[in-house]
Amino acid sequence: MPAERTPMRQVREVLRLKTAGVSGNQIARRLGVAPSSVRLTFQQLAAAGLRMHRELKRKHVTLAILWDEYIEQHPDGYRYSRFCELYRGWAGGLSVTMRQTHAGGDKLFVDYAGDTVPVIVDRLTGETRPAQVFVAVMGASNFTYAEASWTQALGDWIGAHMRAFAAIGGVPRLLVPDNAKVAIIKACLYEPQVNRTTPRWRPITTPRSCRHDRAGHATRRRSRPRC
């Protein structure tokens, strides 16, 4: 027999009191419910947060889409702004598994975005052509440069970098490509093969598959199985 659904009003009150730092037993006394009901609500809220967190990792899934699904099931539920606020508060409490610290001007992360953008090439017919989106982001400042090109060919790749350097006003110490096909000839966790054109530039090219020691130097494991 399926468990009885907790009323939305009770869920909202439990969440409000929990956010205010009230203990589970005190919440149960204030609402006049069993402590087990409060614990069950806590479990349901945690499970809902995890489901949302997983869904948001999927391509094209946004909080707006998840809220639409939520409000369809719970018409008396939270408005969109409060829904986002609660999720971000929950997500902010997750343990951070890896934290990176970047020095100013040290690393520039470069890659092509996964999705293309439609560009109108004929205004009369409305014909469109997909364009590739190159993105470069400075590690320390998050300064972002982006541009569109018709292809991911080597000429577009090199040209995009030169224009990114011009927009930044300088050249970083390290370029970190995320295994873009034009940059990485052969992907490998230990010894990826980088396109010959890339190392001719002044920055050092370090694929993201390489590890870094505390001093920031690229390192690899001693055992190097074949890729």
Secondary structure, 3 states (H helix, E strand, C coil): CCCCCCCHHHHHHHHHHHHCCCCHHHHHHHHCCCHHHHHHHHHHHHHHHHHHHHHHCCCCCCHHHHHHHHHHHCCCCCCHHHHHHHHHHHHCCCCCCCCCCCCCCCEEEEEECCCCEEEEEECCCCEEEEEEEEEEEECCCCCEEEEEECCCCHHHHHHHHHHHHHHHCCCCCEEEECCCCCCEEECCCCCCEECCCHHHCCCEECCCCCEECCCCCEECCCCCCCC
